[in-house]
Amino acid sequence: MSEPAVQPDPIRIVLARLARPHPSGGFVVGRAAILAEGGDFAAIREWIIGHGGTPETPAPSAGAGGLHGSRLSGGTDPAADQVPQYVLPASALA
């Protein structure tokens, strides 16, 4: 008797194609690349988190300074609220 074939994980296949090496030894996948892929972003994000991946937070932007600096410069940057990329451990795509 032969063993049943293991079905490949479609999300792992997409991420393996989109990922690039990260200095930590793992991989990094950009949010924009995931969105451009056209798949279910929420499912891919959950897969990443479930396999030990972490959202990489953007570097804080330099404020205008002073007590009222954020109010004078228009407040927070809405783009800073979005995670630009996700970092995956090397074992996630193995």
N, CA, C and O atoms as a DFTB+ gen file, in Angstrom:
376 C
 N C O
     1  1       0.830      -1.189       0.000
     2  2       0.000       0.000       0.000
     3  2       0.875       1.253       0.000
     4  3       1.880       1.328       0.706
     5  1       0.483       2.199      -0.779
     6  2       1.230       3.453      -0.779
     7  2       0.527       4.460       0.133
     8  3      -0.685       4.403       0.341
     9  1       1.315       5.363       0.657
    10  2       0.768       6.392       1.532
    11  2       0.094       7.460       0.684
    12  3       0.534       7.719      -0.436
    13  1      -0.976       8.093       1.199
    14  2      -1.626       9.158       0.429
    15  2      -0.679      10.342       0.246
    16  3       0.105      10.681       1.133
    17  1      -0.774      10.944      -0.906
    18  2       0.075      12.103      -1.197
    19  2      -0.322      13.275      -0.316
    20  3      -1.507      13.525      -0.095
    21  1       0.676      13.992       0.184
    22  2       0.433      15.168       1.009
    23  2       0.137      16.337       0.079
    24  3       0.904      16.631      -0.838
    25  1      -0.978      16.991       0.328
    26  2      -1.363      18.133      -0.482
    27  2      -0.502      19.341      -0.115
    28  3      -0.335      19.631       1.069
    29  1       0.043      20.043      -1.091
    30  2       0.839      21.226      -0.787
    31  2      -0.046      22.337      -0.224
    32  3      -1.209      22.477      -0.602
    33  1       0.521      23.111       0.674
    34  2      -0.186      24.232       1.289
    35  2      -0.135      25.419       0.323
    36  3       0.951      25.935       0.060
    37  1      -1.277      25.868      -0.215
    38  2      -1.259      26.949      -1.207
    39  2      -0.716      28.265      -0.657
    40  3      -0.079      29.019      -1.393
    41  1      -0.953      28.554       0.612
    42  2      -0.432      29.810       1.177
    43  2       1.089      29.735       1.292
    44  3       1.778      30.716       1.014
    45  1       1.617      28.582       1.696
    46  2       3.080      28.416       1.784
    47  2       3.716      28.601       0.408
    48  3       4.787      29.197       0.290
    49  1       3.062      28.093      -0.621
    50  2       3.593      28.232      -1.987
    51  2       3.644      29.701      -2.400
    52  3       4.636      30.152      -2.973
    53  1       2.583      30.443      -2.112
    54  2       2.540      31.879      -2.445
    55  2       3.636      32.624      -1.680
    56  3       4.367      33.429      -2.259
    57  1       3.744      32.354      -0.388
    58  2       4.739      33.061       0.422
    59  2       6.163      32.704       0.017
    60  3       7.042      33.566       0.041
    61  1       6.408      31.459      -0.353
    62  2       7.747      31.059      -0.794
    63  2       8.142      31.819      -2.058
    64  3       9.314      32.143      -2.254
    65  1       7.165      32.099      -2.907
    66  2       7.447      32.844      -4.127
    67  2       7.677      34.333      -3.849
    68  3       8.517      34.963      -4.493
    69  1       6.930      34.894      -2.888
    70  2       7.010      36.329      -2.608
    71  2       8.119      36.709      -1.636
    72  3       8.577      37.851      -1.636
    73  1       8.553      35.766      -0.810
    74  2       9.501      36.072       0.265
    75  2      10.906      36.342      -0.271
    76  3      11.304      35.851      -1.328
    77  1      11.627      37.131       0.492
    78  2      13.048      37.376       0.212
    79  2      13.814      37.227       1.517
    80  3      13.227      37.341       2.593
    81  1      15.107      36.974       1.438
    82  2      15.895      36.753       2.663
    83  2      15.878      37.973       3.585
    84  3      15.855      39.114       3.123
    85  1      15.889      37.719       4.874
    86  2      15.909      38.755       5.898
    87  2      17.216      38.618       6.677
    88  3      17.708      37.499       6.824
    89  1      17.796      39.704       7.181
    90  2      19.051      39.615       7.938
    91  2      18.991      38.685       9.153
    92  3      20.030      38.223       9.626
    93  1      17.801      38.408       9.659
    94  2      17.663      37.524      10.823
    95  2      17.911      36.061      10.464
    96  3      18.033      35.216      11.350
    97  1      17.987      35.762       9.179
    98  2      18.128      34.384       8.738
    99  2      16.822      33.803       8.249
   100  3      16.797      32.714       7.676
   101  1      15.740      34.520       8.471
   102  2      14.428      34.090       8.017
   103  2      14.090      34.741       6.686
   104  3      14.949      34.940       5.827
   105  1      12.821      35.064       6.543
   106  2      12.331      35.664       5.307
   107  2      11.460      36.862       5.626
   108  3      10.919      36.978       6.726
   109  1      11.329      37.745       4.662
   110  2      10.460      38.903       4.808
   111  2       9.545      38.963       3.586
   112  3       9.965      38.715       2.456
   113  1       8.281      39.299       3.848
   114  2       7.292      39.418       2.781
   115  2       6.596      40.757       2.957
   116  3       6.078      41.060       4.032
   117  1       6.587      41.548       1.913
   118  2       5.950      42.854       1.970
   119  2       4.435      42.766       1.913
   120  3       3.872      41.931       1.204
   121  1       3.784      43.638       2.668
   122  2       2.321      43.706       2.667
   123  2       1.803      44.012       1.276
   124  3       0.805      43.437       0.842
   125  1       2.474      44.913       0.575
   126  2       2.047      45.287      -0.776
   127  2       2.120      44.097      -1.724
   128  3       1.258      43.942      -2.589
   129  1       3.136      43.261      -1.570
   130  2       3.264      42.079      -2.430
   131  2       2.121      41.103      -2.170
   132  3       1.582      40.504      -3.101
   133  1       1.756      40.948      -0.904
   134  2       0.650      40.049      -0.557
   135  2      -0.653      40.582      -1.142
   136  3      -1.435      39.821      -1.711
   137  1      -0.890      41.879      -1.006
   138  2      -2.105      42.480      -1.543
   139  2      -2.142      42.388      -3.068
   140  3      -3.196      42.137      -3.652
   141  1      -0.986      42.591      -3.713
   142  2      -0.929      42.527      -5.170
   143  2      -1.176      41.115      -5.682
   144  3      -1.618      40.930      -6.815
   145  1      -0.893      40.130      -4.854
   146  2      -1.127      38.734      -5.242
   147  2      -2.607      38.480      -5.485
   148  3      -2.968      37.618      -6.287
   149  1      -3.462      39.224      -4.797
   150  2      -4.893      39.119      -5.028
   151  2      -5.593      38.033      -4.239
   152  3      -6.788      37.806      -4.430
   153  1      -4.880      37.359      -3.361
   154  2      -5.498      36.312      -2.557
   155  2      -6.205      36.893      -1.339
   156  3      -6.407      38.104      -1.242
   157  1      -6.570      36.033      -0.431
   158  2      -7.238      36.431       0.800
   159  2      -6.183      36.938       1.787
   160  3      -5.523      36.147       2.461
   161  1      -6.032      38.264       1.863
   162  2      -4.990      38.853       2.712
   163  2      -5.130      38.426       4.165
   164  3      -4.132      38.115       4.815
   165  1      -6.350      38.406       4.682
   166  2      -6.563      38.040       6.092
   167  2      -6.108      36.606       6.359
   168  3      -5.499      36.335       7.394
   169  1      -6.393      35.696       5.447
   170  2      -5.981      34.300       5.620
   171  2      -4.464      34.171       5.569
   172  3      -3.877      33.414       6.343
   173  1      -3.831      34.905       4.665
   174  2      -2.375      34.858       4.564
   175  2      -1.742      35.445       5.813
   176  3      -0.776      34.892       6.339
   177  1      -2.283      36.569       6.296
   178  2      -1.763      37.195       7.511
   179  2      -1.888      36.234       8.701
   180  3      -0.953      36.100       9.490
   181  1      -3.026      35.574       8.828
   182  2      -3.215      34.612       9.920
   183  2      -2.243      33.441       9.796
   184  3      -1.740      32.954      10.809
   185  1      -1.973      32.983       8.584
   186  2      -1.026      31.897       8.360
   187  2       0.359      32.324       8.829
   188  3       1.059      31.571       9.505
   189  1       0.744      33.548       8.461
   190  2       2.063      34.066       8.852
   191  2       2.186      34.096      10.371
   192  3       3.173      33.607      10.920
   193  1       1.201      34.660      11.052
   194  2       1.234      34.764      12.512
   195  2       1.214      33.362      13.130
   196  3       1.929      33.107      14.099
   197  1       0.416      32.465      12.587
   198  2       0.317      31.106      13.102
   199  2       1.577      30.281      12.925
   200  3       1.759      29.275      13.610
   201  1       2.455      30.693      12.011
   202  2       3.702      29.974      11.768
   203  2       4.917      30.726      12.308
   204  3       6.036      30.542      11.829
   205  1       4.684      31.570      13.304
   206  2       5.791      32.246      13.982
   207  2       6.243      33.543      13.351
   208  3       7.252      34.111      13.771
   209  1       5.526      34.026      12.355
   210  2       5.875      35.293      11.725
   211  2       5.436      36.468      12.582
   212  3       4.513      36.354      13.389
   213  1       6.099      37.587      12.401
   214  2       5.762      38.790      13.158
   215  2       5.660      39.992      12.224
   216  3       6.418      40.099      11.260
   217  1       4.728      40.890      12.510
   218  2       4.667      42.123      11.723
   219  2       5.862      42.996      12.072
   220  3       6.205      43.162      13.243
   221  1       6.484      43.547      11.052
   222  2       7.611      44.445      11.285
   223  2       7.057      45.857      11.384
   224  3       6.446      46.361      10.442
   225  1       7.269      46.482      12.513
   226  2       6.717      47.815      12.726
   227  2       7.578      48.852      12.008
   228  3       8.802      48.730      11.966
   229  1       6.937      49.866      11.449
   230  2       7.696      50.911      10.764
   231  2       8.493      51.743      11.762
   232  3       8.117      51.872      12.927
   233  1       9.579      52.294      11.291
   234  2      10.386      53.175      12.133
   235  2       9.584      54.419      12.454
   236  3       8.870      54.929      11.591
   237  1       9.688      54.924      13.688
   238  2       8.938      56.132      14.020
   239  2       9.416      57.307      13.175
   240  3      10.613      57.496      12.956
   241  1       8.451      58.088      12.708
   242  2       8.817      59.244      11.896
   243  2       9.221      60.391      12.810
   244  3       8.764      60.494      13.949
   245  1      10.076      61.236      12.293
   246  2      10.525      62.391      13.065
   247  2       9.373      63.380      13.164
   248  3       8.826      63.809      12.148
   249  1       9.011      63.736      14.375
   250  2       7.916      64.673      14.588
   251  2       8.374      66.100      14.381
   252  3       9.564      66.375      14.227
   253  1       7.419      66.995      14.382
   254  2       7.736      68.410      14.225
   255  2       8.340      68.966      15.507
   256  3       8.927      70.048      15.510
   257  1       8.191      68.208      16.608
   258  2       8.764      68.644      17.870
   259  2       7.861      69.603      18.599
   260  3       6.922      70.162      18.032
   261  1       8.161      69.780      19.852
   262  2       7.395      70.714      20.650
   263  2       6.097      70.129      21.159
   264  3       5.680      69.044      20.754
   265  1       5.477      70.856      22.040
   266  2       4.256      70.409      22.673
   267  2       3.117      70.197      21.686
   268  3       2.337      69.258      21.845
   269  1       3.007      71.038      20.685
   270  2       1.906      70.973      19.729
   271  2       2.382      70.528      18.344
   272  3       1.703      70.779      17.348
   273  1       3.517      69.885      18.276
   274  2       4.087      69.482      16.987
   275  2       3.188      68.582      16.182
   276  3       3.055      68.776      14.973
   277  1       2.551      67.581      16.823
   278  2       1.703      66.664      16.055
   279  2       0.458      67.372      15.544
   280  3      -0.036      67.055      14.462
   281  1      -0.051      68.327      16.312
   282  2      -1.241      69.044      15.866
   283  2      -0.900      69.965      14.698
   284  3      -1.701      70.100      13.774
   285  1       0.244      70.587      14.718
   286  2       0.637      71.495      13.654
   287  2       0.982      70.756      12.375
   288  3       0.794      71.288      11.281
   289  1       1.485      69.534      12.500
   290  2       1.882      68.789      11.301
   291  2       0.755      67.919      10.764
   292  3       0.969      67.167       9.813
   293  1      -0.431      67.996      11.340
   294  2      -1.555      67.236      10.821
   295  2      -1.798      65.935      11.551
   296  3      -2.593      65.120      11.083
   297  1      -1.146      65.706      12.680
   298  2      -1.401      64.494      13.455
   299  2      -0.555      63.328      13.006
   300  3       0.539      63.503      12.468
   301  1      -1.069      62.144      13.231
   302  2      -0.303      60.955      12.893
   303  2      -0.420      60.642      11.412
   304  3      -1.394      61.005      10.754
   305  1       0.573      59.976      10.919
   306  2       0.605      59.566       9.525
   307  2      -0.218      58.294       9.374
   308  3       0.133      57.290       9.994
   309  1      -1.309      58.273       8.576
   310  2      -2.125      57.076       8.453
   311  2      -1.357      55.896       7.870
   312  3      -1.678      54.751       8.186
   313  1      -0.364      56.135       7.039
   314  2       0.414      55.042       6.462
   315  2       1.250      54.344       7.533
   316  3       1.584      53.169       7.382
   317  1       1.590      55.044       8.608
   318  2       2.380      54.444       9.673
   319  2       1.579      53.419      10.461
   320  3       2.163      52.600      11.171
   321  1       0.260      53.447      10.353
   322  2      -0.584      52.490      11.052
   323  2      -0.619      51.132      10.357
   324  3      -1.086      50.154      10.941
   325  1      -0.140      51.058       9.138
   326  2      -0.145      49.808       8.384
   327  2       1.235      49.167       8.462
   328  3       2.257      49.837       8.318
   329  1       1.242      47.867       8.693
   330  2       2.494      47.126       8.767
   331  2       3.055      46.988       7.349
   332  3       2.363      46.470       6.472
   333  1       4.290      47.438       7.103
   334  2       4.833      47.373       5.744
   335  2       5.256      45.973       5.315
   336  3       5.225      45.652       4.127
   337  1       5.655      45.131       6.282
   338  2       6.089      43.789       5.923
   339  2       6.039      42.861       7.124
   340  3       5.935      43.294       8.271
   341  1       6.117      41.582       6.825
   342  2       6.072      40.538       7.849
   343  2       7.362      39.734       7.780
   344  3       7.847      39.412       6.696
   345  1       7.915      39.409       8.954
   346  2       9.138      38.633       9.042
   347  2       8.778      37.220       9.468
   348  3       8.104      37.017      10.478
   349  1       9.233      36.248       8.692
   350  2       8.977      34.837       8.957
   351  2      10.260      34.152       9.398
   352  3      11.334      34.468       8.886
   353  1      10.165      33.210      10.349
   354  2      11.359      32.430      10.690
   355  2      11.735      31.517       9.513
   356  3      10.897      31.200       8.669
   357  1      12.983      31.110       9.474
   358  2      13.469      30.270       8.365
   359  2      12.666      28.967       8.272
   360  3      12.472      28.438       7.178
   361  1      12.207      28.457       9.397
   362  2      11.484      27.179       9.393
   363  2      10.073      27.273       8.813
   364  3       9.480      26.246       8.482
   365  1       9.530      28.468       8.685
   366  2       8.142      28.637       8.230
   367  2       7.948      28.194       6.781
   368  3       6.885      27.685       6.427
   369  1       8.944      28.380       5.963
   370  2       8.796      28.046       4.538
   371  2       9.548      26.782       4.163
   372  3       9.660      26.457       2.981
   373  1      10.060      26.071       5.142
   374  2      10.835      24.838       4.842
   375  2       9.921      23.693       4.515
   376  3      10.390      22.588       4.240
